[in-house]
Amino acid sequence: MEKKLYLFRVSLSGIVPEIWRRFAVPSDIPLDRFHDVIQIVMGWADSHPHEFTISKQHYSEYPESEEDGLPCGKYRIGDLVKRKGTIISYLYDFGDSWEHEIILEESNFSDRDLLLPVYCLEGKGACPPEEVGGSEGYEEFCRAMKDPFHEAHNSFAEWYGANFDSTQFDPDEANWELLKYLRWSRDRFLLWDTD
């Protein structure tokens, strides 16, 4: 029996031109693994805390109390989101406050050409570098990187270490990372910890 697939579109709030991705996941993916997929398709490094808000309920990796939210590893996306058009808020990096809007575009997605059970179909725009200072810092970073005469160009170029093209996104690269993720996170015969 084929798994039921969800088709999502994630976009980064407060950035013009828009940075977005369209991707498919099985509806039974746990919310913590859904986070992993978002990190990969967007291009983040998964080096900061995150939080989902779904129907006014917060979910995070290690909530200290129920007031802080529920543990995302205990819930599946298909149990929390069922209706096409449902919007999920996803916050990554509480310092830089990267807010994402995730929309369920199809709740019964079917595409025989998908090569993986999680797959990035398309997108636009490069992911901002980590630690750039949120959307305002990213705008300044982009201006400086485009203009070799900008007062911050040299310091940003030295910090980032390469040229930066804000329009660049390759879904094949995202899918290669998703393939590696699927391989590394597959079920094993023996558990890592024997206790």
SERO-4910 file (N, C-alpha, C, O; in steps of 0.05 Angstrom, whole numbers):
BEGIN
 pado doro    nc1    nc2    nc3   cac1   cac2   cac3    cc1    cc2    cc3    oc1    oc2    oc3
  Met    A     17    -24      0      0      0      0     18     25      0     37     27     16
  Glu    A     12     44    -17     27     68    -19     20     86      5     -2     87     14
  Lys    A     41    100     14     36    120     36     22    144     25     25    152      2
  Lys    A      5    155     42     -8    180     36     12    203     37     27    205     57
  Leu    A     14    219     17     33    241     16     19    268     19     -3    272     10
  Tyr    A     32    286     33     24    314     36     42    331     19     67    326     18
  Leu    A     31    351      6     47    370     -9     46    397      6     24    408     10
  Phe    A     69    407     14     71    432     29     86    453     13    103    447     -5
  Arg    A     81    478     19     96    500      9    105    516     34     89    525     50
  Val    A    131    520     37    142    535     59    155    560     48    169    559     27
  Ser    A    150    583     61    162    608     53    173    622     78    162    620    100
  Leu    A    194    637     73    207    652     94    194    680     96    193    694     76
  Ser    A    183    687    119    168    712    122    188    735    123    210    733    134
  Gly    A    179    758    113    194    783    115    217    786     96    233    804     99
  Ile    A    218    770     75    240    772     56    228    777     28    210    764     20
  Val    A    240    797     14    232    803    -13    258    804    -30    277    818    -22
  Pro    A    259    790    -52    238    771    -63    236    746    -45    255    739    -31
  Glu    A    213    734    -47    206    712    -30    225    688    -34    233    682    -56
  Ile    A    231    675    -11    246    650    -11    227    628     -3    214    630     18
  Trp    A    224    609    -21    204    588    -16    212    561    -27    230    559    -44
  Arg    A    199    540    -18    203    513    -27    176    498    -28    158    504    -12
  Arg    A    173    480    -47    150    462    -48    161    433    -45    179    425    -59
  Phe    A    150    418    -26    160    392    -20    138    373    -11    117    381     -1
  Ala    A    144    347    -15    125    326     -7    137    310     15    161    304     16
  Val    A    119    301     34    127    284     56    104    264     61     81    270     54
  Pro    A    110    240     72     88    223     80     72    236    103     83    250    120
  Ser    A     46    231    103     29    244    123     35    233    151     28    246    171
  Asp    A     48    210    153     54    199    179     81    206    190     91    194    209
  Ile    A     95    225    177    121    234    187    118    247    214    101    265    218
  Pro    A    135    240    234    134    253    259    142    283    256    158    290    238
  Leu    A    132    299    273    137    328    271    167    335    274    176    354    262
  Asp    A    181    319    290    210    325    293    225    319    267    244    333    260
  Arg    A    216    299    252    228    293    226    219    312    205    233    318    186
  Phe    A    194    322    208    184    343    190    202    368    193    209    381    173
  His    A    210    374    217    230    395    222    255    390    207    266    408    194
  Asp    A    266    366    208    290    359    194    288    364    164    306    374    151
  Val    A    265    356    153    260    360    124    260    389    117    272    398     97
  Ile    A    246    405    133    246    434    129    274    446    129    281    462    112
  Gln    A    290    438    149    317    447    151    332    441    125    347    458    115
  Ile    A    329    417    114    343    409     90    334    424     66    350    434     51
  Val    A    307    425     61    298    437     37    303    468     37    307    480     16
  Met    A    301    480     61    307    509     62    337    514     59    344    535     48
  Gly    A    353    497     71    382    501     70    394    510     96    417    519     97
  Trp    A    378    508    118    388    515    145    408    494    155    410    472    143
  Ala    A    422    500    176    443    483    188    433    468    213    448    452    224
  Asp    A    408    472    221    397    459    245    414    464    269    419    445    285
  Ser    A    423    488    273    440    494    296    427    512    317    440    523    335
  His    A    400    515    315    385    532    334    359    518    341    350    501    327
  Pro    A    347    527    363    320    516    370    299    524    350    302    543    334
  His    A    277    510    351    255    515    333    229    511    347    228    499    369
  Glu    A    207    520    335    180    516    346    160    517    324    161    533    306
  Phe    A    141    498    325    118    498    307     94    509    323     92    504    347
  Thr    A     77    523    309     51    530    320     30    520    301     28    528    278
  Ile    A     13    502    311     -8    490    295    -34    492    311    -36    481    333
  Ser    A    -53    506    300    -79    511    313    -75    521    341    -87    512    360
  Lys    A    -58    541    344    -52    555    369    -36    538    390    -31    548    411
  Gln    A    -29    513    383    -14    496    400     16    497    392     22    495    368
  His    A     34    500    411     62    501    406     75    474    409     68    459    427
  Tyr    A     94    468    391    109    443    392    138    450    389    146    465    371
  Ser    A    155    438    406    184    443    404    199    418    411    187    398    419
  Glu    A    225    419    407    241    395    411    242    386    440    238    363    447
  Tyr    A    249    405    458    252    398    486    237    418    504    250    434    518
  Pro    A    210    418    504    196    437    521    201    430    550    201    407    558
  Glu    A    204    451    566    209    446    595    183    442    610    183    431    632
  Ser    A    161    452    599    135    449    611    114    450    589    120    457    566
  Glu    A     89    443    596     68    444    576     63    473    567     53    477    545
  Glu    A     69    492    584     66    520    576     85    527    554     80    545    538
  Asp    A    108    513    553    128    518    532    121    503    506    133    508    486
  Gly    A    101    486    508     93    471    484     94    441    489    100    432    512
  Leu    A     89    426    469     89    397    470    113    387    455    123    400    436
  Pro    A    124    363    462    147    353    447    140    344    419    123    326    416
  Cys    A    153    355    399    145    350    372    151    321    363    139    311    344
  Gly    A    169    307    377    174    279    370    152    260    376    153    237    368
  Lys    A    132    269    391    110    251    399     85    253    381     65    240    386
  Tyr    A     87    270    360     63    275    343     71    272    313     93    278    305
  Arg    A     51    263    298     54    260    269     39    283    255     18    292    264
  Ile    A     51    292    233     39    315    219     11    309    210     -7    327    211
  Gly    A      5    284    202    -22    277    192    -43    277    214    -66    278    208
  Asp    A    -34    274    239    -53    276    261    -59    304    269    -80    309    282
  Leu    A    -42    323    262    -45    351    270    -56    368    248    -69    388    253
  Val    A    -51    360    223    -59    376    199    -73    358    180    -62    338    171
  Lys    A    -98    364    173   -113    346    156   -125    361    131   -129    349    110
  Arg    A   -131    387    135   -146    401    115   -127    418     96   -110    432    106
  Lys    A   -132    415     71   -118    431     51   -121    461     58   -143    470     65
  Gly    A   -100    476     56   -100    504     62    -93    510     91    -90    534     98
  Thr    A    -89    490    108    -81    494    135    -53    507    136    -35    500    121
  Ile    A    -50    527    153    -25    542    155    -11    534    182    -24    534    203
  Ile    A     14    528    180     31    522    203     52    544    205     63    553    185
  Ser    A     56    554    229     78    573    234    102    557    244     99    539    261
  Tyr    A    125    564    233    150    550    241    171    572    246    178    587    229
  Leu    A    181    572    271    201    592    279    227    577    283    229    558    298
  Tyr    A    248    587    269    275    575    272    294    597    281    294    619    270
  Asp    A    310    591    301    330    609    313    316    632    327    309    652    314
  Phe    A    312    629    353    297    649    368    311    676    369    298    696    375
  Gly    A    337    676    364    352    702    363    347    717    337    339    740    338
  Asp    A    352    704    315    348    716    289    318    716    281    310    731    263
  Ser    A    303    699    293    273    697    289    265    693    260    252    710    248
  Trp    A    274    671    249    267    665    222    239    652    222    236    629    229
  Glu    A    219    668    215    191    658    214    185    647    187    190    660    166
  His    A    173    623    187    165    610    162    134    605    163    123    601    184
  Glu    A    123    607    139     95    600    136     94    574    119    105    574     97
  Ile    A     81    554    130     79    528    116     50    523    110     33    523    129
  Ile    A     43    519     85     15    514     77     13    486     66     28    478     49
  Leu    A     -8    472     75    -14    446     64    -29    451     37    -52    459     38
  Glu    A    -16    445     15    -28    450    -11    -45    427    -20    -65    431    -33
  Glu    A    -36    403    -14    -52    379    -21    -49    358      1    -27    353     10
  Ser    A    -71    346      9    -71    326     30    -71    298     20    -70    279     35
  Asn    A    -73    295     -6    -72    269    -19    -56    271    -45    -66    265    -66
  Phe    A    -31    279    -42    -14    284    -65     -5    258    -78      2    239    -64
  Ser    A     -5    258   -104      4    235   -119     21    243   -142     13    259   -159
  Asp    A     45    233   -142     63    238   -164     81    214   -168     99    209   -151
  Arg    A     77    199   -188     91    175   -193    121    180   -199    137    161   -198
  Asp    A    128    205   -206    156    211   -213    173    217   -188    198    220   -191
  Leu    A    161    218   -164    177    223   -141    196    200   -136    188    177   -136
  Leu    A    221    206   -132    242    185   -128    245    178    -99    257    157    -93
  Leu    A    236    195    -81    240    191    -52    214    195    -38    196    209    -48
  Pro    A    210    184    -14    185    189      1    184    218     12    162    227     19
  Val    A    207    231     14    207    260     19    222    272     -4    243    263    -12
  Tyr    A    211    294    -16    221    303    -41    216    333    -44    194    342    -39
  Cys    A    236    348    -52    233    376    -58    228    379    -88    244    372   -104
  Leu    A    204    390    -95    197    393   -123    208    418   -136    217    417   -159
  Glu    A    208    440   -121    217    466   -132    220    486   -110    213    481    -87
  Gly    A    231    509   -117    234    530    -98    248    554   -111    257    552   -135
  Lys    A    251    575    -97    264    599   -107    279    613    -83    269    613    -61
  Gly    A    302    623    -90    318    639    -70    336    623    -53    329    601    -44
  Ala    A    359    634    -48    379    621    -31    371    624     -1    359    644      6
  Cys    A    378    605     15    373    607     43    393    627     55    416    628     47
  Pro    A    384    644     72    402    663     85    423    648    101    418    627    111
  Pro    A    447    660    104    467    648    121    458    648    151    444    667    159
  Glu    A    466    628    166    461    628    194    475    652    207    496    660    197
  Glu    A    464    662    228    477    684    244    479    710    229    496    727    237
  Val    A    463    715    209    465    739    193    449    762    206    453    785    198
  Gly    A    432    756    226    418    777    240    389    780    232    378    803    233
  Gly    A    376    759    224    348    760    217    344    773    190    362    777    174
  Ser    A    318    780    184    312    790    158    325    817    152    334    822    129
  Glu    A    328    835    172    341    860    167    371    856    162    382    869    145
  Gly    A    383    839    178    411    833    174    416    820    147    437    825    134
  Tyr    A    397    803    138    400    790    112    399    810     89    414    809     70
  Glu    A    380    830     92    378    851     71    405    866     69    414    871     47
  Glu    A    416    873     92    441    888     92    464    870     80    480    880     65
  Phe    A    464    845     88    484    826     77    482    824     47    503    825     33
  Cys    A    458    822     36    454    820      7    464    846     -7    477    844    -28
  Arg    A    457    869      4    466    894     -8    496    896     -8    508    903    -28
  Ala    A    508    888     14    538    890     16    552    870     -2    572    877    -14
  Met    A    541    846     -4    554    826    -21    552    833    -51    570    825    -66
  Lys    A    531    847    -59    528    855    -87    545    878    -95    552    881   -118
  Asp    A    553    894    -75    567    919    -81    595    918    -69    598    921    -45
  Pro    A    615    915    -86    643    913    -75    652    939    -62    673    940    -48
  Phe    A    638    961    -67    645    987    -54    629    993    -29    634   1013    -16
  His    A    611    974    -21    596    977      3    615    975     27    633    959     27
  Glu    A    611    992     47    629    993     70    632    966     85    653    961     98
  Ala    A    612    949     83    613    923     97    619    900     79    620    877     87
  His    A    624    906     53    629    884     34    652    866     42    649    841     44
  Asn    A    675    877     48    698    861     54    694    844     80    702    821     81
  Ser    A    682    856    100    678    840    125    658    818    121    662    796    131
  Phe    A    636    823    106    617    802    100    630    780     82    626    756     87
  Ala    A    645    788     62    657    769     44    677    751     59    679    727     54
  Glu    A    692    763     78    710    748     94    695    729    113    703    706    116
  Trp    A    673    739    125    657    723    144    644    700    129    644    677    138
  Tyr    A    631    706    106    616    685     92    635    666     77    630    643     75
  Gly    A    657    677     66    677    660     54    673    654     24    689    639     13
  Ala    A    653    665     12    649    660    -17    630    681    -28    619    697    -14
  Asn    A    626    679    -54    605    696    -66    578    685    -58    575    662    -52
  Phe    A    559    703    -57    532    695    -49    512    705    -70    511    729    -77
  Asp    A    496    686    -81    476    693   -101    449    688    -88    441    665    -84
  Ser    A    435    709    -81    409    707    -66    388    693    -83    367    685    -72
  Thr    A    392    691   -109    371    679   -126    376    648   -130    359    634   -141
  Gln    A    398    639   -121    406    611   -126    391    591   -109    391    593    -84
  Phe    A    379    571   -121    368    548   -107    367    525   -127    357    528   -150
  Asp    A    376    501   -119    376    478   -136    362    455   -121    372    444   -102
  Pro    A    337    448   -130    323    426   -116    338    399   -117    335    383    -99
  Asp    A    355    395   -137    370    370   -138    390    368   -115    394    347   -104
  Glu    A    402    391   -107    419    391    -84    404    385    -59    413    370    -42
  Ala    A    380    397    -56    363    391    -32    356    361    -32    356    349    -11
  Asn    A    349    350    -55    341    322    -56    365    303    -50    361    282    -39
  Trp    A    389    311    -58    412    296    -51    416    295    -20    422    274     -9
  Glu    A    412    318     -7    414    319     22    391    303     35    395    290     55
  Leu    A    367    304     23    345    288     34    351    258     31    344    243     49
  Leu    A    363    250      9    370    222      5    390    213     27    387    191     38
  Lys    A    410    229     32    429    223     54    415    221     81    420    203     97
  Tyr    A    397    240     86    382    240    111    365    215    114    365    202    135
  Leu    A    352    207     92    336    182     94    354    158     99    346    140    115
  Arg    A    377    157     87    395    135     91    405    134    120    405    113    133
  Trp    A    413    157    131    424    158    158    402    154    179    409    144    201
  Ser    A    378    162    174    357    160    194    339    135    192    319    133    206
  Arg    A    347    117    174    330     93    171    330     76    197    347     79    214
  Asp    A    310     59    199    309     41    222    332     21    221    341     13    199
  Arg    A    341     12    244    363     -7    246    353    -31    261    333    -31    275
  Phe    A    367    -53    258    360    -78    272    364    -75    302    348    -84    318
  Leu    A    386    -63    309    393    -60    337    392    -30    345    399    -13    329
  Leu    A    383    -25    368    382      2    378    411     11    385    427     -5    392
  Trp    A    416     37    383    442     48    390    448     44    419    470     35    427
  Asp    A    429     49    436    432     48    465    419     22    475    395     18    470
  Thr    A    433      5    489    422    -21    498    409    -19    524    398    -39    534
  Asp    A    409      4    538    396      7    564    366      7    562    352      9    582
***
